Amino acid sequence: MTTPSPTTAAAPSKAGFGSLPLSPAMLANLQQLGYTEMTPIQAASLPLALLGKDLIAQAQTGSGKTAAFALPLLANLNPRRFAVQALVLCPTRELADQVTVELRRLARAQDNVKIVTLCGGVPLRMQVASLEHGAHLVVGTPGRILDHLQRGTLDLQALNTLVLDEADRMLDMGFFDDMTSVAKQCPRERQTLLFSATYPEGIDKIAKQFLREPQQVKVETKQNAPKIEQRFYEVTRASRLPAVAQLLLHFRPVSTLAFCNTKQRCKELVTLLQGQGISALALYGELEQRERDQVLAQFANRSCSVLVATDVASRGLDITQLEAVINVDISPDPEVHVHRIGRTGRAGEAGLALSLASLDEMGAVGRIEQYQQQPSVWHSLDELKPASSEPLLPPMVTLQILGGRKEKLRPGDVLGALTGEAGYTREQIGKIHVTEFCTFVAVERAIAREAMQRLNAGKIKGRSVKVRTLQEL
Ligand code: AMP
């Protein structure tokens, strides 16, 4: 990756908003909202963004990132000009709704700022009517924004600011082409603010193509560490792998990443877990790209409970909502251990880090204690009792549609087919991941069989499709 090196590292977090070039009305509004101090990402981004610089900012939900892009775009806004002056692209409707709420709160300081949210799953007609009444700010998902641009119902000629929020998730959801098509329709003279929790390759590509001399803003997220509960269990050679199943059935996490030191151990563990009816998949170096995509899609969309991986294979993996990390083997490198467990407990959620250690790994455990400056907390395997007699099943099931980017299929088309003709609600549908030749869509377990039948019987984009499940039903 060749993103520019960070210009701002951990920023002072105790700064108030008073030091920023904001209007007195905005400062008063922030005061009223109880925003007395900037969050670290705000302190790092706002001085640069308010100077009009393009940004690549690393921030997660809950970090205050919305205000970090909202204040600059509001500062550039002229409410007397009836034209769309800023566009925020978000991966999902839920995020677009959240961003809109926060924008409305922050925009209270200015008169009559009109904000319109444009996402799929809502009739176009109503959105067109809102746009006709004039909008200053638009928040939406890439597919639907592109629809409006193609129909000529949205005009971006007066745009000052383009925001790509959770850009990595938009890439995950197959929105690369839609994002670039939208960005190409914005005026060249503009400010672009890109927010992303991780930097997969696609982000670099987008940054190179659409940002001008971007400043990279990064905040060290050490504050996550205390939210992770670490427990160590002593195991023997014979009890190590069965102990993983015991932990899973006791804690019943929805998504668990289990780290092994070798590929062989990954394979053995997956066989053992599957034998006990726990849905587990292995991720290791030699998988073909196609297999890797399929494994990651199933884990990320919560239709596989456990991903068993080596450290190398898990590089670049961006999975939010990971309830637990299990160290099946202790890493000899304490830094790797901390990196592994840092994958749980993200974005303000509590996480569980469970480590299995045999006597000959106690030296490595000691190094971890020293590195973390905290003693390890030991529990006994005997405490682990199955918390329920129900099998541990993932909440979602992945349907694989044979058809992808080559067929010009977009996430919105699949969502449209399921929420339109097939009659499901948006909440019953999970992640949609479009790859070159096929599309993975997660649906709630309870509707999986029927949803597959309905898709097979119906049409997507006017064409019949073949659909199968990747899991046993
Ligand atoms: P976000 O990460 O943008 O979703 O923001 C998380 C929450 O923090 C939202 O409820 C914001 O209203 C709130 N928030 C953002 N900035 C600040 C701040 N400087 N002080 C207090 N609360 C804030």
Boltz pocket constraint, residues with backbone or C-beta under 6 A from the ligand:
constraints:
  - pocket:
      binder: B
      contacts: [[A, 33], [A, 34], [A, 35], [A, 36], [A, 37], [A, 38], [A, 39], [A, 42], [A, 60], [A, 61], [A, 62], [A, 63], [A, 64], [A, 65], [A, 66], [A, 67], [A, 102]]
      max_distance: 6.0
